[in-house]
Amino acid sequence: MENLKQEAIRVISELPETANIDDIMYELYVVDKIKKGRDAIDHGESISTEELKKEMQAW
């Protein structure tokens, strides 16, 4: 498993040479959101699709 710094370096190195700072920030943002989502699932902090549908009906 990569540590955070290694993962950031890998993600940045996979971007094209023409990537700008916004591209880099977006990619790191996406990686962070995916990591947080996986952590939430691991800790049972997620809901099922059916539960989400019920919540959406209340909107």
Gaussian input, Z-matrix of N, CA and C with variables (Angstrom, degrees):
# hf/3-21g

backbone

0 1
 N
 C     1     B1
 C     2     B2     1     A1
 N     3     B3     2     A2     1     D1
 C     4     B4     3     A3     2     D2
 C     5     B5     4     A4     3     D3
 N     6     B6     5     A5     4     D4
 C     7     B7     6     A6     5     D5
 C     8     B8     7     A7     6     D6
 N     9     B9     8     A8     7     D7
 C    10    B10     9     A9     8     D8
 C    11    B11    10    A10     9     D9
 N    12    B12    11    A11    10    D10
 C    13    B13    12    A12    11    D11
 C    14    B14    13    A13    12    D12
 N    15    B15    14    A14    13    D13
 C    16    B16    15    A15    14    D14
 C    17    B17    16    A16    15    D15
 N    18    B18    17    A17    16    D16
 C    19    B19    18    A18    17    D17
 C    20    B20    19    A19    18    D18
 N    21    B21    20    A20    19    D19
 C    22    B22    21    A21    20    D20
 C    23    B23    22    A22    21    D21
 N    24    B24    23    A23    22    D22
 C    25    B25    24    A24    23    D23
 C    26    B26    25    A25    24    D24
 N    27    B27    26    A26    25    D25
 C    28    B28    27    A27    26    D26
 C    29    B29    28    A28    27    D27
 N    30    B30    29    A29    28    D28
 C    31    B31    30    A30    29    D29
 C    32    B32    31    A31    30    D30
 N    33    B33    32    A32    31    D31
 C    34    B34    33    A33    32    D32
 C    35    B35    34    A34    33    D33
 N    36    B36    35    A35    34    D34
 C    37    B37    36    A36    35    D35
 C    38    B38    37    A37    36    D36
 N    39    B39    38    A38    37    D37
 C    40    B40    39    A39    38    D38
 C    41    B41    40    A40    39    D39
 N    42    B42    41    A41    40    D40
 C    43    B43    42    A42    41    D41
 C    44    B44    43    A43    42    D42
 N    45    B45    44    A44    43    D43
 C    46    B46    45    A45    44    D44
 C    47    B47    46    A46    45    D45
 N    48    B48    47    A47    46    D46
 C    49    B49    48    A48    47    D47
 C    50    B50    49    A49    48    D48
 N    51    B51    50    A50    49    D49
 C    52    B52    51    A51    50    D50
 C    53    B53    52    A52    51    D51
 N    54    B54    53    A53    52    D52
 C    55    B55    54    A54    53    D53
 C    56    B56    55    A55    54    D54
 N    57    B57    56    A56    55    D55
 C    58    B58    57    A57    56    D56
 C    59    B59    58    A58    57    D57
 N    60    B60    59    A59    58    D58
 C    61    B61    60    A60    59    D59
 C    62    B62    61    A61    60    D60
 N    63    B63    62    A62    61    D61
 C    64    B64    63    A63    62    D62
 C    65    B65    64    A64    63    D63
 N    66    B66    65    A65    64    D64
 C    67    B67    66    A66    65    D65
 C    68    B68    67    A67    66    D66
 N    69    B69    68    A68    67    D67
 C    70    B70    69    A69    68    D68
 C    71    B71    70    A70    69    D69
 N    72    B72    71    A71    70    D70
 C    73    B73    72    A72    71    D71
 C    74    B74    73    A73    72    D72
 N    75    B75    74    A74    73    D73
 C    76    B76    75    A75    74    D74
 C    77    B77    76    A76    75    D75
 N    78    B78    77    A77    76    D76
 C    79    B79    78    A78    77    D77
 C    80    B80    79    A79    78    D78
 N    81    B81    80    A80    79    D79
 C    82    B82    81    A81    80    D80
 C    83    B83    82    A82    81    D81
 N    84    B84    83    A83    82    D82
 C    85    B85    84    A84    83    D83
 C    86    B86    85    A85    84    D84
 N    87    B87    86    A86    85    D85
 C    88    B88    87    A87    86    D86
 C    89    B89    88    A88    87    D87
 N    90    B90    89    A89    88    D88
 C    91    B91    90    A90    89    D89
 C    92    B92    91    A91    90    D90
 N    93    B93    92    A92    91    D91
 C    94    B94    93    A93    92    D92
 C    95    B95    94    A94    93    D93
 N    96    B96    95    A95    94    D94
 C    97    B97    96    A96    95    D95
 C    98    B98    97    A97    96    D96
 N    99    B99    98    A98    97    D97
 C   100   B100    99    A99    98    D98
 C   101   B101   100   A100    99    D99
 N   102   B102   101   A101   100   D100
 C   103   B103   102   A102   101   D101
 C   104   B104   103   A103   102   D102
 N   105   B105   104   A104   103   D103
 C   106   B106   105   A105   104   D104
 C   107   B107   106   A106   105   D105
 N   108   B108   107   A107   106   D106
 C   109   B109   108   A108   107   D107
 C   110   B110   109   A109   108   D108
 N   111   B111   110   A110   109   D109
 C   112   B112   111   A111   110   D110
 C   113   B113   112   A112   111   D111
 N   114   B114   113   A113   112   D112
 C   115   B115   114   A114   113   D113
 C   116   B116   115   A115   114   D114
 N   117   B117   116   A116   115   D115
 C   118   B118   117   A117   116   D116
 C   119   B119   118   A118   117   D117
 N   120   B120   119   A119   118   D118
 C   121   B121   120   A120   119   D119
 C   122   B122   121   A121   120   D120
 N   123   B123   122   A122   121   D121
 C   124   B124   123   A123   122   D122
 C   125   B125   124   A124   123   D123
 N   126   B126   125   A125   124   D124
 C   127   B127   126   A126   125   D125
 C   128   B128   127   A127   126   D126
 N   129   B129   128   A128   127   D127
 C   130   B130   129   A129   128   D128
 C   131   B131   130   A130   129   D129
 N   132   B132   131   A131   130   D130
 C   133   B133   132   A132   131   D131
 C   134   B134   133   A133   132   D132
 N   135   B135   134   A134   133   D133
 C   136   B136   135   A135   134   D134
 C   137   B137   136   A136   135   D135
 N   138   B138   137   A137   136   D136
 C   139   B139   138   A138   137   D137
 C   140   B140   139   A139   138   D138
 N   141   B141   140   A140   139   D139
 C   142   B142   141   A141   140   D140
 C   143   B143   142   A142   141   D141
 N   144   B144   143   A143   142   D142
 C   145   B145   144   A144   143   D143
 C   146   B146   145   A145   144   D144
 N   147   B147   146   A146   145   D145
 C   148   B148   147   A147   146   D146
 C   149   B149   148   A148   147   D147
 N   150   B150   149   A149   148   D148
 C   151   B151   150   A150   149   D149
 C   152   B152   151   A151   150   D150
 N   153   B153   152   A152   151   D151
 C   154   B154   153   A153   152   D152
 C   155   B155   154   A154   153   D153
 N   156   B156   155   A155   154   D154
 C   157   B157   156   A156   155   D155
 C   158   B158   157   A157   156   D156
 N   159   B159   158   A158   157   D157
 C   160   B160   159   A159   158   D158
 C   161   B161   160   A160   159   D159
 N   162   B162   161   A161   160   D160
 C   163   B163   162   A162   161   D161
 C   164   B164   163   A163   162   D162
 N   165   B165   164   A164   163   D163
 C   166   B166   165   A165   164   D164
 C   167   B167   166   A166   165   D165
 N   168   B168   167   A167   166   D166
 C   169   B169   168   A168   167   D167
 C   170   B170   169   A169   168   D168
 N   171   B171   170   A170   169   D169
 C   172   B172   171   A171   170   D170
 C   173   B173   172   A172   171   D171
 N   174   B174   173   A173   172   D172
 C   175   B175   174   A174   173   D173
 C   176   B176   175   A175   174   D174

   B1=1.4495
   B2=1.5297
   B3=1.3027
   B4=1.4549
   B5=1.5238
   B6=1.3291
   B7=1.4551
   B8=1.5263
   B9=1.2925
   B10=1.4655
   B11=1.5310
   B12=1.3181
   B13=1.4634
   B14=1.5232
   B15=1.3287
   B16=1.4578
   B17=1.5217
   B18=1.3285
   B19=1.4602
   B20=1.5278
   B21=1.3363
   B22=1.4594
   B23=1.5259
   B24=1.3200
   B25=1.4582
   B26=1.5254
   B27=1.3327
   B28=1.4624
   B29=1.5255
   B30=1.3380
   B31=1.4662
   B32=1.5266
   B33=1.3226
   B34=1.4621
   B35=1.5260
   B36=1.3200
   B37=1.4681
   B38=1.5263
   B39=1.3299
   B40=1.4617
   B41=1.5293
   B42=1.3188
   B43=1.4623
   B44=1.5296
   B45=1.3202
   B46=1.4643
   B47=1.5315
   B48=1.3008
   B49=1.4690
   B50=1.5265
   B51=1.3158
   B52=1.4658
   B53=1.5304
   B54=1.3332
   B55=1.4683
   B56=1.5264
   B57=1.3201
   B58=1.4651
   B59=1.5286
   B60=1.3006
   B61=1.4668
   B62=1.5274
   B63=1.3304
   B64=1.4640
   B65=1.5221
   B66=1.3284
   B67=1.4633
   B68=1.5285
   B69=1.3131
   B70=1.4665
   B71=1.5228
   B72=1.3236
   B73=1.4648
   B74=1.5313
   B75=1.3360
   B76=1.4616
   B77=1.5233
   B78=1.3167
   B79=1.4658
   B80=1.5221
   B81=1.3332
   B82=1.4633
   B83=1.5282
   B84=1.3268
   B85=1.4611
   B86=1.5269
   B87=1.3232
   B88=1.4641
   B89=1.5298
   B90=1.3230
   B91=1.4614
   B92=1.5307
   B93=1.3285
   B94=1.4651
   B95=1.5271
   B96=1.3160
   B97=1.4692
   B98=1.5219
   B99=1.3243
   B100=1.4625
   B101=1.5226
   B102=1.3411
   B103=1.4561
   B104=1.5280
   B105=1.3220
   B106=1.4638
   B107=1.5212
   B108=1.3273
   B109=1.4590
   B110=1.5139
   B111=1.3201
   B112=1.4646
   B113=1.5277
   B114=1.3282
   B115=1.4631
   B116=1.5305
   B117=1.3279
   B118=1.4597
   B119=1.5247
   B120=1.3172
   B121=1.4651
   B122=1.5246
   B123=1.3349
   B124=1.4708
   B125=1.5213
   B126=1.3322
   B127=1.4622
   B128=1.5347
   B129=1.3205
   B130=1.4587
   B131=1.5140
   B132=1.3094
   B133=1.4587
   B134=1.5278
   B135=1.3158
   B136=1.4559
   B137=1.5246
   B138=1.3230
   B139=1.4521
   B140=1.5252
   B141=1.3142
   B142=1.4607
   B143=1.5265
   B144=1.3095
   B145=1.4511
   B146=1.5155
   B147=1.3239
   B148=1.4686
   B149=1.5321
   B150=1.3235
   B151=1.4687
   B152=1.5272
   B153=1.3228
   B154=1.4530
   B155=1.5256
   B156=1.3235
   B157=1.4793
   B158=1.5146
   B159=1.3382
   B160=1.4610
   B161=1.5321
   B162=1.3294
   B163=1.4623
   B164=1.5171
   B165=1.3195
   B166=1.4610
   B167=1.5210
   B168=1.3194
   B169=1.4609
   B170=1.5319
   B171=1.3254
   B172=1.4671
   B173=1.5284
   B174=1.3358
   B175=1.4613
   B176=1.4770
   A1=109.34
   A2=115.57
   A3=120.68
   A4=110.85
   A5=115.66
   A6=116.71
   A7=107.58
   A8=116.30
   A9=120.84
   A10=112.02
   A11=116.88
   A12=119.87
   A13=111.21
   A14=117.35
   A15=120.91
   A16=111.09
   A17=116.08
   A18=119.90
   A19=110.92
   A20=117.18
   A21=120.92
   A22=110.63
   A23=116.71
   A24=120.78
   A25=110.27
   A26=117.45
   A27=121.21
   A28=110.78
   A29=116.39
   A30=120.59
   A31=110.31
   A32=116.60
   A33=120.28
   A34=110.72
   A35=117.03
   A36=119.62
   A37=112.46
   A38=117.74
   A39=121.11
   A40=113.06
   A41=117.13
   A42=120.75
   A43=109.81
   A44=117.29
   A45=119.35
   A46=110.87
   A47=116.07
   A48=121.32
   A49=112.17
   A50=116.82
   A51=121.02
   A52=112.73
   A53=117.65
   A54=120.85
   A55=110.18
   A56=115.08
   A57=119.15
   A58=109.37
   A59=116.61
   A60=121.03
   A61=111.13
   A62=117.72
   A63=120.44
   A64=111.05
   A65=117.23
   A66=121.25
   A67=110.47
   A68=115.59
   A69=120.69
   A70=110.32
   A71=116.61
   A72=120.60
   A73=110.99
   A74=116.86
   A75=120.20
   A76=110.95
   A77=117.28
   A78=120.68
   A79=110.96
   A80=117.33
   A81=120.33
   A82=110.87
   A83=117.31
   A84=122.05
   A85=110.48
   A86=116.77
   A87=121.34
   A88=110.29
   A89=117.24
   A90=121.03
   A91=110.08
   A92=116.98
   A93=121.35
   A94=110.95
   A95=117.85
   A96=121.18
   A97=111.32
   A98=117.47
   A99=120.63
   A100=110.17
   A101=116.66
   A102=120.89
   A103=110.58
   A104=117.18
   A105=120.57
   A106=110.92
   A107=117.92
   A108=121.23
   A109=112.23
   A110=116.31
   A111=120.35
   A112=111.06
   A113=116.51
   A114=120.23
   A115=110.89
   A116=116.38
   A117=120.74
   A118=110.40
   A119=116.86
   A120=120.77
   A121=110.15
   A122=116.29
   A123=120.66
   A124=112.47
   A125=116.72
   A126=121.21
   A127=112.25
   A128=116.87
   A129=120.58
   A130=113.80
   A131=116.84
   A132=121.69
   A133=111.62
   A134=116.10
   A135=120.50
   A136=108.56
   A137=115.80
   A138=119.94
   A139=108.72
   A140=115.33
   A141=120.26
   A142=110.21
   A143=115.59
   A144=121.12
   A145=110.45
   A146=116.27
   A147=120.26
   A148=110.95
   A149=116.94
   A150=119.77
   A151=110.83
   A152=116.53
   A153=120.78
   A154=111.01
   A155=116.67
   A156=119.92
   A157=110.93
   A158=117.12
   A159=120.87
   A160=111.00
   A161=116.36
   A162=120.26
   A163=111.32
   A164=116.57
   A165=120.11
   A166=111.89
   A167=117.25
   A168=120.40
   A169=110.30
   A170=117.11
   A171=121.24
   A172=112.13
   A173=117.43
   A174=120.12
   A175=107.35
   D1=133.05
   D2=-179.99
   D3=-76.67
   D4=145.08
   D5=170.63
   D6=-82.15
   D7=172.77
   D8=-172.92
   D9=-59.38
   D10=-44.30
   D11=-179.01
   D12=-63.61
   D13=-44.02
   D14=179.04
   D15=-62.18
   D16=-41.08
   D17=179.87
   D18=-65.09
   D19=-42.01
   D20=178.80
   D21=-62.36
   D22=-43.61
   D23=179.33
   D24=-63.02
   D25=-42.43
   D26=179.40
   D27=-62.02
   D28=-47.26
   D29=-178.29
   D30=-61.52
   D31=-45.29
   D32=-179.20
   D33=-65.19
   D34=-40.73
   D35=-177.93
   D36=-67.64
   D37=-22.49
   D38=178.74
   D39=-82.82
   D40=-10.44
   D41=178.40
   D42=-74.94
   D43=153.50
   D44=177.61
   D45=-66.88
   D46=158.46
   D47=-179.72
   D48=-61.08
   D49=-21.73
   D50=-179.00
   D51=-85.66
   D52=1.46
   D53=-178.95
   D54=-62.24
   D55=140.60
   D56=176.87
   D57=-106.45
   D58=-179.10
   D59=-175.76
   D60=-61.68
   D61=-35.14
   D62=178.39
   D63=-64.90
   D64=-39.07
   D65=177.44
   D66=-62.72
   D67=-44.41
   D68=-179.68
   D69=-63.29
   D70=-47.32
   D71=-179.07
   D72=-61.95
   D73=-40.69
   D74=179.76
   D75=-63.41
   D76=-46.14
   D77=-179.45
   D78=-61.25
   D79=-42.51
   D80=178.93
   D81=-67.32
   D82=-35.46
   D83=176.03
   D84=-61.66
   D85=-45.59
   D86=-179.92
   D87=-62.85
   D88=-44.84
   D89=178.58
   D90=-59.20
   D91=-42.85
   D92=179.68
   D93=-63.26
   D94=-44.74
   D95=-179.35
   D96=-64.68
   D97=-39.29
   D98=177.80
   D99=-64.21
   D100=-44.29
   D101=179.19
   D102=-60.94
   D103=-45.64
   D104=179.77
   D105=-63.76
   D106=-37.69
   D107=177.56
   D108=-64.91
   D109=-43.22
   D110=178.22
   D111=-65.08
   D112=-40.09
   D113=177.49
   D114=-62.61
   D115=-40.69
   D116=179.21
   D117=-62.93
   D118=-42.44
   D119=178.28
   D120=-62.60
   D121=-44.22
   D122=179.64
   D123=-61.02
   D124=-29.54
   D125=-178.82
   D126=-97.06
   D127=10.67
   D128=178.06
   D129=70.38
   D130=24.48
   D131=-177.27
   D132=-100.77
   D133=42.11
   D134=179.61
   D135=-132.58
   D136=168.14
   D137=178.21
   D138=-124.13
   D139=159.83
   D140=-179.68
   D141=-77.21
   D142=167.26
   D143=177.33
   D144=-60.99
   D145=-40.37
   D146=179.88
   D147=-63.85
   D148=-41.25
   D149=178.02
   D150=-64.00
   D151=-39.08
   D152=178.55
   D153=-64.68
   D154=-41.85
   D155=178.19
   D156=-60.56
   D157=-41.25
   D158=178.44
   D159=-62.98
   D160=-42.63
   D161=177.63
   D162=-62.37
   D163=-41.86
   D164=-178.17
   D165=-65.86
   D166=-31.93
   D167=178.39
   D168=-65.90
   D169=-28.73
   D170=179.91
   D171=-74.61
   D172=-14.16
   D173=-179.85
   D174=-73.05

